[in-house]
Amino acid sequence: MEKIDLRLGDAVELFKELNDSSIDLIIADPPYNLGKDYGNNHDYKEFDEYIKFTKSWISQAVRVLKPTGTIYVFMGVRFVSYLYHILDREFQLFFNSWIVWHYTQGLGKKKGYSPRHDDILMFTKSKRGEYTFNLDAIRIPQKYYRARNNMRGANPGDVWEFSHVHYSNPNRQNHPTQKPEGLIERMILASSNEYEMILDPFSGSGSTMRVCQQTNRKGIGFELNPEYIEMTYKRLNQPFNGFDSIDPRMERIPNDLRNMEIREEYLMNHIDWFLKNHKKSREKFIKTVKDKYGLTVDQSIFDQSSSIEHKNNLELF
Ligand SMILES: C[S@@+](CC[C@H](N)C(=O)[O-])C[C@H]1O[C@@H](n2cnc3c(N)ncnc32)[C@H](O)[C@@H]1O
């Protein structure tokens, strides 16, 4: 099951085509108003105009979100405090998390601290307990085996490190602000269930749509630039070899797994729990297990352990 629906046009207008309370999860990565070049649209508005634009798309987002739904909004530091105010005070959504997406490379500042993060605000439409949050789907491996630790994994917290998709990465698209798939994967697995409907109103190179396609979610993407829509169709038809990025903590294998029985059982589960959509990291896993515990792992066991059936073809509504 995979259904991806790409719509060309201005998000504020396209929202009007969607019914009230029809979307389970919104992942919005709007232009940050920092003057980026998005081809047919330039990302620069006067302050008041940008705030007005933000309020107009958010009012539509709130309307289409189901009562059990969640919205994540990416933002740069310049506007994030205004965005928080809009979501919290003006639209009365419920604050859940202020996520910091940390990356290690970027522009250097001569006077002041070089920026190394973007912010992501997560709000829900209903109060605590009435929205989807699948913690088990997004846990990260523990550092050490300890009887008191939950070896199913730890909560990843609200500081997430993912590197940008570099030009050397085969999945790099010709888009100035392509987001890492691993980062979107975490939001989708946590805040939606299979076959639910995800909306990305500023779809860009199609990162959200690609993750929806590979995790059995339905996706609607809006985008103003027809070239990016074309780019997304091509991307969705590429063979899938794992998502293009991963939180480095997902690649760790706990130390001190001394008890053989526990170790074997744990290692059998590790890939299914943490590396299902990350083929390259599975290869690393096999090497690390050998280095750390002297075990030779038959790769085919782990290839079979993945329960996700990956999709390579695009099916439209
Ligand atoms: C920050 S980028 C999104 C990048 C995307 N998350 C990715 O991973 O590729 C914002 C996108 O919004 C598009 N855009 C700008 N204004 C828009 C509008 N009013 N309606 C729809 N799309 C718009 C831009 O063309 C750009 O591709």
The ligand as an SDF file (V2000), in Angstrom:
LIG
                    3D

 27 29  0  0  0  0  0  0  0  0999 V2000
   12.4520   24.4690    2.9590 C   0  0  0  0  0  0  0  0  0  0  0  0
   11.9620   23.8920    1.4130 S   0  0  0  0  0  0  0  0  0  0  0  0
   11.3510   22.2590    1.7230 C   0  0  0  0  0  0  0  0  0  0  0  0
   12.4050   21.2090    1.5490 C   0  0  0  0  0  0  0  0  0  0  0  0
   11.8970   19.7930    1.7620 C   0  0  0  0  0  0  0  0  0  0  0  0
   11.5680   19.5310    3.1420 N   0  0  0  0  0  0  0  0  0  0  0  0
   12.9400   18.7730    1.2810 C   0  0  0  0  0  0  0  0  0  0  0  0
   13.3880   17.9540    2.0870 O   0  0  0  0  0  0  0  0  0  0  0  0
   13.2920   18.8310    0.1270 O   0  0  0  0  0  0  0  0  0  0  0  0
   10.5170   24.8180    1.1250 C   0  0  0  0  0  0  0  0  0  0  0  0
    9.8260   24.5210   -0.1950 C   0  0  0  0  0  0  0  0  0  0  0  0
    8.5910   25.2390   -0.2250 O   0  0  0  0  0  0  0  0  0  0  0  0
    8.3500   25.6730   -1.5410 C   0  0  0  0  0  0  0  0  0  0  0  0
    7.3990   26.8070   -1.4270 N   0  0  0  0  0  0  0  0  0  0  0  0
    7.6770   28.1060   -1.1350 C   0  0  0  0  0  0  0  0  0  0  0  0
    6.5240   28.8180   -1.0140 N   0  0  0  0  0  0  0  0  0  0  0  0
    5.5080   27.9330   -1.2230 C   0  0  0  0  0  0  0  0  0  0  0  0
    4.0950   28.0440   -1.2120 C   0  0  0  0  0  0  0  0  0  0  0  0
    3.4870   29.2200   -0.9700 N   0  0  0  0  0  0  0  0  0  0  0  0
    3.3680   26.9340   -1.4720 N   0  0  0  0  0  0  0  0  0  0  0  0
    3.9670   25.7400   -1.7250 C   0  0  0  0  0  0  0  0  0  0  0  0
    5.2970   25.5780   -1.7450 N   0  0  0  0  0  0  0  0  0  0  0  0
    6.0690   26.6530   -1.4870 C   0  0  0  0  0  0  0  0  0  0  0  0
    9.7090   26.0270   -2.0990 C   0  0  0  0  0  0  0  0  0  0  0  0
    9.7330   25.9510   -3.5250 O   0  0  0  0  0  0  0  0  0  0  0  0
   10.6050   24.9660   -1.4320 C   0  0  0  0  0  0  0  0  0  0  0  0
   10.7910   23.8540   -2.2810 O   0  0  0  0  0  0  0  0  0  0  0  0
  1  2  1  0
  2  3  1  0
  2 10  1  0
  3  4  1  0
  4  5  1  0
  5  6  1  0
  5  7  1  0
  7  8  2  0
  7  9  1  0
 10 11  1  0
 11 12  1  0
 11 26  1  0
 12 13  1  0
 13 14  1  0
 13 24  1  0
 14 15  1  0
 14 23  1  0
 15 16  2  0
 16 17  1  0
 17 18  1  0
 17 23  2  0
 18 19  1  0
 18 20  2  0
 20 21  1  0
 21 22  2  0
 22 23  1  0
 24 25  1  0
 24 26  1  0
 26 27  1  0
M  CHG  2   2   1   9  -1
M  END
$$$$
